[in-house]
Amino acid sequence: MSVMLKNPVLSGASALIEKLPQCIALWQRDTLEIIDESKLFEYMDGSGELYLAYRFDHAQVTEYIPAVESLPPISVQVYKMQLGQDAFGLLSLDWDGEPMKIADGSPGITPNTIPSHHALYGAGLLRAWAGQFYFRIMTYQESALAKAQICSLARILMKGLVIRDYPDLLNTLPLKVGAFYLLKYRVHFFRSYLVLNSLYYLAQENILHLDRDCQAVLAFYRSESSETVPLLIIQYPQSNRAHGALASFLQTWFPDQPKASENQNFFTKTFEGWTGCMQDADRCYITFEHSHPDSVQPFLQHLRRRHV
């Protein structure tokens, strides 16, 4: 039996999930549950920090209970974030999986620096984003029948939603720099240093002063000789915060380096290779693990030109 929700503040995800049918094939929908920030950690078994890092608003969840004991339940989770950028960021954390064509709304223009799909399926889990929403629909016992119902539920939820509001920083990424090519399936958007550390560990503390009002992209490039280098771009609300963040990074990683100044490039060798960094107005650029210093400078020069 479903619960009718009247709270206008939580109308986003609930309005979507109320579109779901009471029954699909051999499954029947259970009650609906609202998850706000106060309940998030309990629902996520203590791991709600990831969603808060992407500016979580609220979630609506339900489960489809099978009529046959041999079938597993199907869990449906709809997360509403503050912006579509945040919903996209959650999907961008992991591009692995089978691309699925789910959304039928206006696709907008997908930046050519990322994969073009908006939904991914693997091991019984479908992840997708559209509008301000991030979707997780899953079963713990994969089958062709369950997969078909999962995709059907996703199509109902995403029907008519517009896929747009991509982060502007995606358009900053060069497709090619010298011998290095962008790996589109390794482009990740985030705002939190905890997310950054899960993708590429920098330090235990928040040395780059990341916060929810920042935007950041971590992308990986590969050369024709199979050398892989990360590129980190962070945009801050003000240039003085970018300056302070780069100074903090240099102080932590390279305490013997001179103090940072805007538009000045830094090159230093570490155990992992050559690192280069630069502040340009409200942005910081850092690239790591180059085997030779000559490949660092073109990255920074290219990014400065694109920010003019």
N, C-alpha and C positions, 0 to 999 in steps of 0.2 A: 504494500500500500504506500503510495507516495505522499509526501508532505507538501502542501501548498505554501509557498513562501511569500510573505507580504512586505518584507523589509526592503524599501526602495534603495537603500544604500548598497545592499547585496544583490541587486537585481541583475548584474552583469552575467555572472556564471550561471545563476539559477535560471535566468530566462532562457539560456541555451539548453541546459540539461532538462528543463521541463518539456522540451521538444521531443525528448526520447520516448519511444513507444513503451507501453507497459510490458509487452512481450515481444521477443524476437526468437524465432525458431523454437528451441527447447528451453529458453531462458525467460525468467520473469523478473521485472525490475523490483528491487527492494526500495526501502525508504531513502530519502535524500538527506544529506548532512552538509551543513555549512561549516567551513573551516576558516576561521579568521586568525589573526596573528596570535591571539592568546591560546589557540588550540593547535597551532601548526606543529610545534615541536612534539607534542603528544601524538598527533596523527602520524608524523613522519618518524616516529620512534627516535627522537632526539636529533634528527638530521635536517631540521628546517632552515638552518643557516643559509643553505644554497638559495632557497627561494626568497628569503629576505634580502639577500645580496642582489637579487634582480628586481627589487622593489615590488614585492608581493602585496596584493590588495586583499584578495580572499579566494577561496576555492569552494567548489561544489562537487561532492563525490556521491557516487551510488554504486550499487553492485547488482549484477544480474545473476539470479540464483537458478541453477539448472534443475529441470524437472526429473532428470535422470542422474542417478548417483555416480555413474561412470564419467560424467562430464564435469569439468571444473567451472567455478564461478568466473564471471568477467567483471573486472573492476573498471569503473569510468571515473576519471579525475579531470576536472576543468579548472585551471588556475587563471585567474584574472590578474594581470600585472598593470602597473601604472601606465606603461606605454607599450606599443607593439615592439619597440626595440628590445625591451626586456624579455618578452615572450620569444622573440627570435634568438636572443642570447642563450636562453636555456636549450633550444634545439641545437645551436651552434657548438655546444660543448662536445658533442659527439656526432660526427657525420656518418658513422658506420650504420649499416642496415640497408634494407631493400627500399629504394625510392618508391613511393606510392603516390598515385594521382588521386587526390581526395577532394580538395577544395574546388568548388565550381564558381566562386565569386571572381571579381576582377583581380587578376594576378599582379597588377602593377608592373613595374619594371624591376626585374631582379638584377642587382649589380653583377657585373661579369667577373667579380673576384671571389664568388662563392658558388657552391652547387645550386642548381636551379630548382631543386625539389623542396617541398615544404612539409613533407611527411615521410617518416622512415619506419620500417617494420623489421623486427628481428626477435627471434626466440619468444614469440607470444606477446611482445610489447610493441604498440604503435605509439610513436611520439610525433607531434605535429604542432604547428603554430599558425594562427591567422588572427588578424586584428590585435587586440590586447590579450589574446588567450593562448595558453599553452595547454596541450592535451596529452594525457597519458591514458591509454586504454589497453588493458592487459589481461592475460590469463596465464596461469602457472603450468598449464598442461596444453601444449600447442597441438592443434589439429587443423585440418583444412576447414572443417565446419566452424570452429571457433574463430579462425582468421577471417573467414567471410563475414561473420557477425561483427567482429571488431571493426573491419573496414566499413561496414554498413552503418554502424553507430557513428563513426568518425565523419562520414559523409553527411549524416543528419545534423551533427553538431556544427560542422563547418560550412553548411549550405549558406550561400549569400555573403559570407564574411570576406572582407577585402584584405588581401595580402599586400601590405605596403609598410611604410614607416621603418624602412631599413636604416640602420645607423649610417650617418654620413661618412664616418671614418672608413667604411668599406670602399668608398670611391677614392680614398687616398692611397690605397695599396697599389703599388706598381705590379703589373703582370709579369714583367721581366726587368731584371737589373743585371747588366753584364751577362755572365754565363748562368745566372740564377733565374729559375722560373718559380712562380707562385704555385704552391700546392693548395688548390681551392678547398679540398676536404680537410685542410688543417688551418682554417681561419676561424677564430673564436672571438666573440664579443662578450665583454664583462665590465663590471664596475668595482669589484671587490678584490682586495689583495689575497683573500682566502681562495677565490676562484683562480687568480693568477698563479698562486703557489701550487694548485692542483694541476695546472697545465704546464708550468715551468717555474720551478722553485727558485726564488730569489733570496729570501731572508725570512726569519721567523716573525719579524716585526713588519709593520706597514711602512717600509722605507720610502715608497713612492707616493705616500699620502693619498692613496685611492679612497674614494668615498662614493656614496650613491649619486652624487651630482657630477661625477666624472664619467667619461666614456673611454673605453680602452679596447684595443684590438691586438691580439697576438696572432701572427701569421708565420708560417714556415715556408722557406724557399729551398729549392734543391738545384744543384748545379749539374751540368752534364757529366761530371765525374762523381755524382752521387753524394756530394757534400751537402749537408743540410744545416741551414742557419735560421734562427728565430729573429723576427722583427717585432718589436713592441712599440705601439703608438698609443699615447694617452693624451686626451684633451681635457683640460681643466676649465672651470668657470672663469678664472682670471689668470693672466700671465704671471702674476707674482706667485701664485700657487704652483705653476709649472716650474718656475725658477727654484722655489724652495724644495720641490720634489726631486729635481735633478741634483741639487746640492746635497740632499740627504742620501741619494743613491751613491753619488761619488764618495761621500764621506764614509759610507758603509763598505762599499766594495773596493774603493781605491783611496784610502785615507791620505796617501802621500801626494795625490793629485792637487793642483791649484784649485781655488774656488771657481765654481761655474759662472759663466757670463753668457748672456743671450747670444745666439748665433755662433757660438764657439764650439767646434767639434773636439771631442776627446777620443783618443785611441789608446788602449792599454791591453797588454797581453795578460791572460789568465791561464790557469791550467787547462781550461777547455778551449782556448784559442783567443783570437783578438776580439775585443769588444769596442764598439763605438757608440757614442751618444751625443745628443744635441738638444737644446731647447730652442724653439722657434715660436715666439709669441706665447699663445696659450697651450702649446703642445710640447710634449717630450717624445723623442725618438731614441730607441736603444736597439742595437742589433748585436747578437752574441755569436760566439763559437766559430768565427772565421779562421780558416787555416792560414790566411795571409792578410796583412793589413791593407793591401791594395784593393781588396774586394769590399772593405768597409766604407770607404769614402764615397763610392758611387751610390750606395744606399742613402746616405745622408744628403748628398747633393740632390738626388732625385726627389726626395721628400720635401726639401726646402723649396724647390721649384714648384711643386704641386700645391704648396700652401700659400703661394704668393697671390 
